[in-house]
Amino acid sequence: MSNGNDNIDVVTVPKTGKSGIYEDHSLFEICYKKLSNSWNNFKNSMFEETNGHKMFNTPYNSAISANVNASGVSHVVAAPNGIKSTKDKYRDTESFETFTSESCCSIETPIARRRQTIITAWQLTSMVLCLIFFLFSISIPLFWFISIPYMTYFLLDKTPANGGVVKRYSPWLRSFGWWKEYCDYFPIRLHKTADLKPTFDVKHPKVDLYYRLRLWPTNYSIKIKKWLTFSQSYEKIGPKYIFGYHPHGVGALGAFGVFATEGCGWSEKFPGIPTSLMTLVTQFQVPYYRDYLLGFGITSVSKKNALKVLKNNHSICIVVGGAMESLLSEVQKSDLVLKRRKGFIKLAINTGDTCLVPTFAFGETNIYNILQTKEGSFMRKLQLWLKENWGFTIPFFYARSVFNYDFGILPFRAPINVVIGSPIYVKEQNLNPTPEIVEHYQNLYIEELKKLYYENRDKYGYGDVELNIVD
């Protein structure tokens, strides 16, 4: 009923109990209680008791038994049915509460960690946010003065496919302060095992060009520095590089932190080697997002584009295993798709004066819980259909979100150690290499990758994990 003395709607609800009296509650209070009860019922249905502790009730976790030691840290062991579980030592204990009843983030979480979480969430959702902004801008006439010129440029500009990324490569965007926090979230760390000769002599710039703008009608003027590429600013003194990144994992998030930003200090450890991370061309079909990627030096992974980037003396990083390797991803596993991947080897031979450099990311597959699909199942067929028809596919995965540790697309805080191997120099340019030449360099690459893996696996928690090249 409505109270005539104020504007608040009040409903009369019978109070539970033996007294039988009635009590007035606000509509907001009743809705809040109903939502609270619904959430509690949902939470109880999603969790199950195991040895006095609650586990997230999924097909993955229902097969896992948990024990707790005196310090309260959950130790997860393999279940009888053979499903392998995740061990605590691979992930940050604060975020590894997926298996415990403490499912929500604490209000006492330090501000620095909250910033890291928000920045990582931004990076993972930036494509969707750019798409939403684009739809918003074209649906409101007030913003057409932005959207119409941009769409004209978007349809005519071919930068992602013609090597033009070398002109869009922005050291300022790559060095932006919050990418250090993105890398600290996991954390992602870069390790070098050999010195790489710089491609450009960054210590001695050739030239800096400026525009002088007069502030008319006064005699004052300002200087504006002209945007120059590395080739225009610095002298070439060394080879180019093709970095092969392994494994793919769910989204190669370590590759973004190392090769697309300065969050791990790429230019400090490898000065004079500007590198473009290569990804699927479909990502450059999203308005605004394409320009966001180009600023990091990220470009499409087509052969034509890669050759043009290399001819401009920029190095490239290719996640060699691609979509098929992502389907093989499992926690604390090292299964690679490499034997049939010869395109990046041919790129080095076609350009000449190029080094092949194997790179392994220990921990890339540990940042998500990955649900494997059976061969021949409907879900597996769906994944393969996406790959064949759309050029990409992803495994079924989950981890945490911004406010809880139970479920979401935000990765766990698991360390990713990216180790850069020794270069394999391809001196002579050969536009039509024989299969024997390609196989020779591929064998050298695989040998160097295995050497890199086995020399470093004990340092980064992979001591009992074998490197398995499946295809």
ZAMARGU-4260 file (C-alpha; in steps of 0.2 Angstrom, whole numbers, plus 5000, padded with zeros to 4 digits):
<rodrens>
0) 5000/5000/5000 | 5005/5018/4998 | 5009/5029/5012 | 5002/5046/5009 | 5015/5056/5020
5) 5029/5051/5009 | 5034/5045/4991 | 5041/5028/4997 | 5031/5013/4991 | 5028/5000/5005
10) 5020/4983/5003 | 5013/4973/5017 | 5020/4956/5019 | 5015/4943/5032 | 5029/4939/5044
15) 5034/4921/5046 | 5032/4913/5063 | 5019/4909/5075 | 5014/4926/5080 | 5004/4930/5064
20) 5007/4948/5064 | 5011/4959/5049 | 5026/4970/5046 | 5030/4983/5033 | 5045/4981/5022
25) 5051/4992/5007 | 5051/4985/4990 | 5069/4987/4989 | 5072/4976/5005 | 5061/4962/4998
30) 5070/4962/4981 | 5087/4962/4990 | 5082/4947/5001 | 5075/4937/4986 | 5091/4940/4976
35) 5102/4936/4991 | 5092/4919/4994 | 5093/4915/4975 | 5112/4918/4975 | 5114/4907/4991
40) 5104/4893/4983 | 5115/4895/4967 | 5131/4895/4977 | 5126/4880/4987 | 5122/4870/4971
45) 5138/4875/4963 | 5149/4870/4977 | 5151/4853/4985 | 5159/4848/5001 | 5176/4838/5000
50) 5185/4834/5017 | 5177/4849/5025 | 5181/4862/5012 | 5171/4867/4997 | 5175/4865/4979
55) 5168/4872/4963 | 5156/4859/4956 | 5162/4857/4938 | 5166/4842/4929 | 5185/4846/4930
60) 5185/4849/4949 | 5172/4836/4954 | 5186/4823/4950 | 5198/4832/4962 | 5200/4828/4980
65) 5207/4842/4991 | 5217/4841/5007 | 5223/4856/5018 | 5239/4857/5027 | 5242/4866/5043
70) 5245/4882/5034 | 5228/4881/5026 | 5235/4880/5008 | 5225/4868/4997 | 5234/4853/4989
75) 5225/4846/4974 | 5229/4828/4969 | 5224/4818/4954 | 5208/4810/4954 | 5205/4791/4951
80) 5198/4793/4934 | 5215/4800/4927 | 5210/4819/4925 | 5225/4829/4930 | 5223/4843/4942
85) 5232/4859/4945 | 5245/4861/4959 | 5246/4876/4970 | 5264/4879/4966 | 5260/4885/4949
90) 5249/4899/4954 | 5248/4913/4966 | 5240/4907/4982 | 5229/4923/4984 | 5221/4919/4967
95) 5221/4900/4969 | 5206/4900/4979 | 5196/4892/4965 | 5194/4876/4976 | 5191/4884/4993
100) 5175/4892/5000 | 5184/4910/5000 | 5177/4913/4983 | 5176/4932/4983 | 5190/4945/4982
105) 5195/4953/4999 | 5192/4971/5002 | 5209/4971/5010 | 5217/4967/4993 | 5231/4980/4990
110) 5228/4994/4978 | 5242/4989/4967 | 5235/4972/4964 | 5218/4980/4960 | 5226/4991/4947
115) 5235/4976/4940 | 5218/4966/4939 | 5209/4981/4931 | 5223/4984/4918 | 5223/4965/4913
120) 5204/4965/4912 | 5205/4980/4900 | 5217/4971/4889 | 5206/4956/4888 | 5190/4965/4884
125) 5197/4979/4874 | 5191/4972/4857 | 5173/4971/4864 | 5174/4988/4871 | 5180/4995/4855
130) 5166/4987/4846 | 5153/4994/4858 | 5161/5011/4856 | 5159/5010/4837 | 5141/5004/4838
135) 5138/5018/4850 | 5146/5031/4838 | 5136/5026/4822 | 5120/5025/4831 | 5120/5043/4838
140) 5120/5057/4824 | 5129/5068/4836 | 5145/5058/4834 | 5143/5055/4815 | 5157/5069/4812
145) 5169/5056/4820 | 5161/5039/4814 | 5159/5044/4795 | 5177/5050/4792 | 5184/5036/4802
150) 5174/5023/4792 | 5180/5030/4776 | 5198/5029/4783 | 5194/5011/4789 | 5189/5005/4773
155) 5203/5013/4763 | 5218/5010/4774 | 5227/4993/4771 | 5241/4996/4784 | 5238/4979/4793
160) 5241/4969/4777 | 5255/4979/4768 | 5269/4981/4780 | 5263/4999/4785 | 5264/4994/4804
165) 5282/5000/4804 | 5275/5018/4802 | 5262/5015/4816 | 5274/5007/4828 | 5272/5019/4844
170) 5286/5018/4857 | 5276/5029/4867 | 5261/5018/4868 | 5272/5002/4871 | 5281/5011/4885
175) 5265/5017/4894 | 5267/5015/4912 | 5252/5003/4915 | 5260/4989/4904 | 5272/4986/4918
180) 5258/4983/4929 | 5250/4971/4916 | 5266/4961/4917 | 5267/4961/4936 | 5249/4954/4937
185) 5255/4936/4932 | 5270/4940/4933 | 5277/4939/4916 | 5296/4939/4916 | 5309/4940/4901
190) 5325/4930/4902 | 5339/4931/4889 | 5351/4916/4886 | 5361/4924/4872 | 5365/4941/4866
195) 5357/4947/4850 | 5366/4959/4839 | 5355/4975/4837 | 5347/4978/4820 | 5348/4997/4822
200) 5362/5008/4830 | 5350/5016/4842 | 5364/5025/4851 | 5368/5036/4836 | 5353/5042/4828
205) 5355/5048/4810 | 5343/5062/4809 | 5329/5070/4819 | 5317/5080/4808 | 5306/5094/4815
210) 5292/5105/4808 | 5292/5123/4813 | 5275/5130/4816 | 5274/5149/4817 | 5261/5156/4829
215) 5254/5170/4818 | 5253/5185/4819 | 5267/5184/4832 | 5285/5180/4828 | 5285/5165/4840
220) 5286/5147/4834 | 5285/5130/4840 | 5294/5114/4834 | 5285/5098/4831 | 5295/5082/4829
225) 5292/5072/4813 | 5286/5054/4815 | 5300/5044/4808 | 5302/5025/4807 | 5317/5016/4814
230) 5324/5014/4796 | 5323/5033/4794 | 5330/5037/4811 | 5344/5024/4814 | 5357/5015/4804
235) 5355/4997/4801 | 5370/4987/4808 | 5363/4969/4811 | 5351/4956/4805 | 5332/4955/4807
240) 5324/4942/4818 | 5310/4930/4818 | 5305/4925/4835 | 5295/4908/4836 | 5284/4909/4852
245) 5279/4892/4861 | 5267/4887/4867 | 5251/4896/4861 | 5241/4893/4877 | 5224/4900/4877
250) 5228/4918/4871 | 5247/4920/4871 | 5246/4933/4884 | 5264/4932/4888 | 5269/4936/4870
255) 5259/4952/4871 | 5268/4957/4887 | 5285/4954/4880 | 5284/4958/4862 | 5270/4971/4861
260) 5275/4982/4876 | 5289/4987/4886 | 5282/4980/4902 | 5296/4967/4903 | 5310/4979/4897
265) 5312/4972/4879 | 5322/4988/4873 | 5333/4987/4888 | 5338/4969/4886 | 5337/4969/4867
270) 5340/4987/4861 | 5339/4991/4843 | 5327/4976/4838 | 5310/4983/4835 | 5298/4969/4834
275) 5280/4967/4828 | 5269/4953/4836 | 5259/4945/4822 | 5241/4939/4825 | 5225/4934/4815
280) 5219/4946/4802 | 5201/4944/4809 | 5206/4955/4824 | 5210/4970/4812 | 5192/4969/4806
285) 5185/4977/4822 | 5185/4997/4820 | 5196/5006/4832 | 5203/4990/4839 | 5214/4988/4823
290) 5222/5005/4826 | 5224/5001/4845 | 5234/4985/4839 | 5244/4994/4826 | 5250/5006/4839
295) 5259/4992/4848 | 5267/4986/4832 | 5255/4971/4831 | 5250/4966/4813 | 5242/4952/4803
300) 5251/4936/4801 | 5249/4934/4782 | 5265/4929/4772 | 5264/4945/4761 | 5263/4956/4776
305) 5277/4947/4786 | 5288/4949/4771 | 5285/4968/4769 | 5288/4970/4788 | 5305/4961/4787
310) 5310/4970/4771 | 5308/4986/4782 | 5321/4979/4794 | 5308/4976/4808 | 5309/4959/4817
315) 5293/4949/4820 | 5286/4937/4833 | 5275/4922/4827 | 5265/4911/4839 | 5270/4896/4828
320) 5257/4883/4835 | 5242/4893/4831 | 5224/4888/4834 | 5228/4869/4833 | 5241/4871/4847
325) 5228/4880/4858 | 5217/4865/4858 | 5231/4854/4865 | 5234/4866/4879 | 5234/4858/4896
330) 5240/4864/4913 | 5258/4860/4916 | 5260/4852/4899 | 5272/4856/4884 | 5263/4849/4869
335) 5268/4859/4853 | 5262/4859/4835 | 5278/4862/4825 | 5283/4848/4813 | 5272/4854/4799
340) 5274/4873/4803 | 5287/4878/4790 | 5280/4895/4784 | 5291/4905/4796 | 5306/4895/4791
345) 5303/4900/4773 | 5301/4918/4778 | 5319/4918/4785 | 5325/4910/4769 | 5316/4922/4757
350) 5322/4938/4766 | 5340/4933/4770 | 5351/4941/4783 | 5338/4935/4796 | 5339/4925/4812
355) 5327/4912/4818 | 5326/4913/4837 | 5316/4900/4847 | 5306/4907/4862 | 5298/4896/4876
360) 5285/4903/4888 | 5286/4892/4904 | 5269/4894/4912 | 5259/4900/4897 | 5247/4885/4899
365) 5245/4887/4918 | 5235/4903/4918 | 5218/4895/4914 | 5209/4879/4919 | 5206/4871/4902
370) 5192/4858/4898 | 5198/4846/4885 | 5185/4839/4872 | 5185/4822/4866 | 5190/4817/4848
375) 5174/4815/4838 | 5163/4824/4851 | 5151/4838/4845 | 5161/4852/4854 | 5177/4846/4846
380) 5169/4846/4829 | 5163/4864/4833 | 5181/4869/4837 | 5188/4862/4821 | 5173/4870/4811
385) 5178/4887/4818 | 5196/4885/4813 | 5192/4879/4796 | 5179/4892/4792 | 5184/4907/4802
390) 5203/4904/4804 | 5203/4903/4823 | 5197/4893/4837 | 5199/4893/4856 | 5198/4879/4869
395) 5185/4879/4883 | 5192/4888/4898 | 5189/4897/4914 | 5198/4905/4928 | 5193/4920/4938
400) 5185/4937/4937 | 5188/4954/4944 | 5177/4951/4960 | 5179/4932/4963 | 5191/4918/4961
405) 5178/4905/4955 | 5174/4908/4937 | 5178/4921/4923 | 5189/4925/4908 | 5202/4934/4919
410) 5218/4923/4920 | 5225/4916/4936 | 5240/4925/4943 | 5252/4911/4937 | 5270/4916/4933
415) 5275/4916/4914 | 5294/4915/4911 | 5298/4919/4893 | 5315/4913/4889 | 5324/4919/4873
420) 5335/4906/4864 | 5351/4907/4853 | 5349/4914/4835 | 5350/4903/4820 | 5357/4914/4806
425) 5350/4912/4788 | 5363/4922/4778 | 5358/4920/4760 | 5342/4925/4752 | 5333/4912/4742
430) 5316/4915/4735 | 5313/4897/4729 | 5321/4886/4743 | 5321/4867/4740 | 5312/4856/4753
435) 5329/4850/4759 | 5335/4868/4763 | 5318/4871/4773 | 5320/4855/4782 | 5338/4858/4787
440) 5334/4875/4795 | 5318/4867/4803 | 5329/4854/4811 | 5341/4866/4817 | 5327/4876/4825
445) 5319/4861/4833 | 5336/4856/4841 | 5339/4874/4848 | 5321/4874/4855 | 5324/4857/4864
450) 5340/4863/4870 | 5332/4879/4877 | 5318/4870/4885 | 5328/4856/4894 | 5342/4868/4900
455) 5329/4880/4908 | 5314/4868/4913 | 5321/4865/4931 | 5322/4884/4934 | 5304/4887/4931
460) 5295/4872/4938 | 5294/4860/4923 | 5307/4848/4929 | 5296/4833/4927 | 5287/4839/4911
465) 5294/4832/4894 | 5293/4843/4878 | 5281/4834/4866 | 5281/4839/4848 | 5265/4831/4842
470) 5263/4837/4824
</rodrens>
